[in-house]
Amino acid sequence: MAIKMTPSQAVSRGGLTVNGTVMVTMFGLPLLAYGAALLFDLDPQSAGTAAGITFLVSWPLAWLSWSLLVPRWRVWAYERVENLDELKMRGVEAGLIWRDGHFFERTELRTPYQRQRIRELEQAWATKANS
C-alpha cells in the first residue's frame, strides 16, 4: 500500500520533479548552449544567438516534458492523498496543473493505463466525498 501524505507534500514533490524538469529544460539548455558556444571560441554575441535559438527549441521540449510528467505525477499523488479536491486546488495554486476542464489540461499526454487509473481514483474519491 502506498504511503499516505498531505496534498501539500504531494504538490511539493510534484513541483520539484515536474516543474523542476521543465525549468531545467527551458533555461538550462540555453545556458548550456551559451557555455558550449563560448567554449568553442564563438564571440559572446554569437553565443547569445545560439542560446536564443536553443531557448526557442527548449520551450516546446519543456511543454512536452510537462505533458508527459504530469499524468505520472497525478497517478502517483492520487494514490497517496486522501483529499483529491484539495490536491487539485493546491496543484493549480502552485502552477503544477491546470484546473479541471481547462484547455491546457488536454495537453497532458496520458497512456491508456494512466487515463483509466486517474478515472478510477477520481470516481473513488467522488463516491467517498458524496457519502
Phi, psi and chi 1 to 4 in degrees:
 res  aa     phi    psi   chi1   chi2   chi3   chi4
   1 MET       -  142.3  176.2  153.3 -171.3      -
   2 ALA   -70.9  147.6      -      -      -      -
   3 ILE   -72.3  130.9  -61.4  170.2      -      -
   4 LYS   -79.2  147.1  -63.2  -65.4 -179.7 -173.3
   5 MET  -147.6  168.5   59.6  177.9   46.3      -
   6 THR   -79.7  158.4   66.5      -      -      -
   7 PRO   -57.2  -37.9  -29.3   37.5      -      -
   8 SER   -62.8  -41.1  -66.0      -      -      -
   9 GLN   -65.0  -43.5  -69.6  170.1  -36.9      -
  10 ALA   -64.6  -40.6      -      -      -      -
  11 VAL   -68.6  -37.7  168.0      -      -      -
  12 SER   -61.2  -45.1  -68.1      -      -      -
  13 ARG   -66.1  -40.2 -172.7  165.4  -61.0  173.3
  14 GLY   -62.9  -38.8      -      -      -      -
  15 GLY   -61.2  -42.0      -      -      -      -
  16 LEU   -67.4  -46.2  -72.9  172.8      -      -
  17 THR   -78.6  -48.3   57.1      -      -      -
  18 VAL   -79.4  -60.9  176.0      -      -      -
  19 ASN   -67.8  -30.8  -71.5  -13.4      -      -
  20 GLY   -62.1  -44.6      -      -      -      -
  21 THR   -63.5  -41.5  -59.4      -      -      -
  22 VAL   -61.8  -44.7  167.6      -      -      -
  23 MET   -67.2  -41.1  -68.8  -60.4  153.5      -
  24 VAL   -62.9  -41.7  165.9      -      -      -
  25 THR   -64.9  -45.0  -57.4      -      -      -
  26 MET   -71.9  -39.2 -146.0  159.9  160.1      -
  27 PHE  -111.5  -28.8  -59.9  110.5      -      -
  28 GLY   -69.1  -42.0      -      -      -      -
  29 LEU   -62.5  -45.9  -69.5  177.3      -      -
  30 PRO   -62.5  -38.1  -25.9   35.5      -      -
  31 LEU   -64.6  -40.0  -75.4  172.4      -      -
  32 LEU   -63.5  -42.2 -171.7   62.7      -      -
  33 ALA   -62.9  -41.3      -      -      -      -
  34 TYR   -61.9  -48.3 -176.1   79.5      -      -
  35 GLY   -63.4  -41.3      -      -      -      -
  36 ALA   -65.1  -39.6      -      -      -      -
  37 ALA   -63.7  -41.7      -      -      -      -
  38 LEU   -66.4  -36.9  -69.1  177.7      -      -
  39 LEU   -63.1  -33.1 -164.2   63.6      -      -
  40 PHE   -90.3   22.7  -71.7  111.3      -      -
  41 ASP    63.7   29.5  -69.4  -31.5      -      -
  42 LEU   -80.9  152.2  -70.3  177.7      -      -
  43 ASP   -70.6  158.3   61.3  -79.5      -      -
  44 PRO   -56.3  -33.7  -26.6   34.5      -      -
  45 GLN   -67.0  -43.3 -175.4  176.0   -2.2      -
  46 SER   -66.5  -37.2  -63.2      -      -      -
  47 ALA   -64.1  -39.3      -      -      -      -
  48 GLY   -64.2  -39.5      -      -      -      -
  49 THR   -63.3  -43.5  -58.7      -      -      -
  50 ALA   -61.7  -41.5      -      -      -      -
  51 ALA   -65.0  -40.1      -      -      -      -
  52 GLY   -63.8  -44.0      -      -      -      -
  53 ILE   -64.4  -41.8  -69.2  168.4      -      -
  54 THR   -63.5  -36.6  -55.1      -      -      -
  55 PHE   -62.8  -41.0  178.8   76.4      -      -
  56 LEU   -62.2  -34.4  -66.1  175.1      -      -
  57 VAL   -78.8  -35.3  171.3      -      -      -
  58 SER   -71.5  -26.5   70.7      -      -      -
  59 TRP   -60.9  -51.1 -166.7   88.7      -      -
  60 PRO   -64.3  -33.3  -17.6   25.4      -      -
  61 LEU   -65.7  -37.6  -71.1  175.1      -      -
  62 ALA   -65.8  -42.2      -      -      -      -
  63 TRP   -64.2  -40.3 -165.8  -81.3      -      -
  64 LEU   -62.3  -42.1  177.9   62.6      -      -
  65 SER   -64.5  -40.6   65.2      -      -      -
  66 TRP   -61.0  -45.6  177.1   88.2      -      -
  67 SER   -61.5  -31.1  -63.6      -      -      -
  68 LEU   -86.6  -34.3  -67.3  169.0      -      -
  69 LEU   -82.6  -34.0  -69.1  172.9      -      -
  70 VAL   -61.6  -44.8  162.5      -      -      -
  71 PRO   -61.4  -36.3  -23.4   32.8      -      -
  72 ARG   -63.3  -43.9  -69.2 -176.3   64.7  166.5
  73 TRP   -63.6  -41.7  173.1   81.6      -      -
  74 ARG   -56.2  -50.7  -82.2 -172.2 -166.3  -88.7
  75 VAL   -59.7  -46.9  171.2      -      -      -
  76 TRP   -59.0  -48.5  176.1   85.2      -      -
  77 ALA   -70.8  -42.8      -      -      -      -
  78 TYR   -59.6  -33.2  -76.0   13.7      -      -
  79 GLU   -75.8  -13.5  -69.7  174.5  -17.1      -
  80 ARG  -114.8  -14.2  -72.6  163.9  175.8   75.6
  81 VAL  -108.7  140.0  171.4      -      -      -
  82 GLU   -76.3  -40.1  -66.2  -72.0  -32.5      -
  83 ASN  -111.5  100.1 -172.8  -28.9      -      -
  84 LEU   -70.0  -31.3  -65.4 -170.5      -      -
  85 ASP   -62.7  -44.7  -68.9  -23.3      -      -
  86 GLU   -66.9  -39.7 -175.6 -179.9   -9.2      -
  87 LEU   -58.8  -48.3  175.1   69.5      -      -
  88 LYS   -63.8  -42.3  -71.1  177.8 -178.6 -177.8
  89 MET   -60.7  -47.0  179.6 -167.3   68.7      -
  90 ARG   -67.8  -35.8  -69.1 -171.5 -177.0  -81.8
  91 GLY   -63.8  -40.1      -      -      -      -
  92 VAL   -67.3  -45.2  169.1      -      -      -
  93 GLU   -59.5  -35.6  -71.9  172.2   -6.1      -
  94 ALA   -82.9   -5.0      -      -      -      -
  95 GLY    75.6   20.6      -      -      -      -
  96 LEU   -85.2  -41.1  180.0   59.1      -      -
  97 ILE  -132.2  168.4   59.9  173.2      -      -
  98 TRP   -96.3  156.9  -63.0   95.0      -      -
  99 ARG   -64.2  154.7   65.2  173.8  164.0   41.3
 100 ASP   -54.5  133.4  -74.4  -15.5      -      -
 101 GLY    86.6   -8.3      -      -      -      -
 102 HIS   -65.6  146.9 -168.0  -78.5      -      -
 103 PHE   -54.0  -44.3  171.9   76.9      -      -
 104 PHE   -70.1  -18.9  -71.2  132.9      -      -
 105 GLU   -62.4  -28.9 -177.7 -171.9   31.7      -
 106 ARG   -72.5   -8.1  -69.4 -177.0 -114.5  158.9
 107 THR   -86.6   -0.3   64.9      -      -      -
 108 GLU   -68.9  130.7  -69.1 -179.8   24.0      -
 109 LEU   -96.9   96.8  -60.1  175.6      -      -
 110 ARG  -100.7  136.8  -61.6  176.1 -179.8  178.5
 111 THR   -73.5  163.5   65.3      -      -      -
 112 PRO   -56.5  -39.3  -28.2   35.6      -      -
 113 TYR   -62.9  -46.2  167.3   77.3      -      -
 114 GLN   -62.0  -42.9  -70.0  167.8  -24.8      -
 115 ARG   -59.6  -46.3 -159.6  175.2   -3.9 -100.6
 116 GLN   -66.2  -45.5  176.8 -172.7   -5.8      -
 117 ARG   -65.5  -41.4 -172.2   69.4  179.6  134.7
 118 ILE   -62.2  -44.3  -70.6  168.2      -      -
 119 ARG   -60.0  -46.2 -169.4  176.8  -43.0  114.6
 120 GLU   -59.5  -47.5  -71.6  169.9   -2.9      -
 121 LEU   -67.6  -37.1  -67.5  164.6      -      -
 122 GLU   -68.4  -39.0  -74.1 -179.8  -19.0      -
 123 GLN   -66.2  -40.5  -72.5  172.3  -11.9      -
 124 ALA   -62.4  -40.5      -      -      -      -
 125 TRP   -66.0  -43.8  165.2 -112.2      -      -
 126 ALA   -60.9  -41.8      -      -      -      -
 127 THR   -62.9  -45.8  -58.6      -      -      -
 128 LYS   -65.5  -41.9 -178.2  179.4  175.6 -178.7
 129 ALA   -69.7  -30.4      -      -      -      -
 130 ASN   -87.2   -6.3  -68.9  -28.8      -      -
 131 SER   -97.4      -   58.4      -      -      -
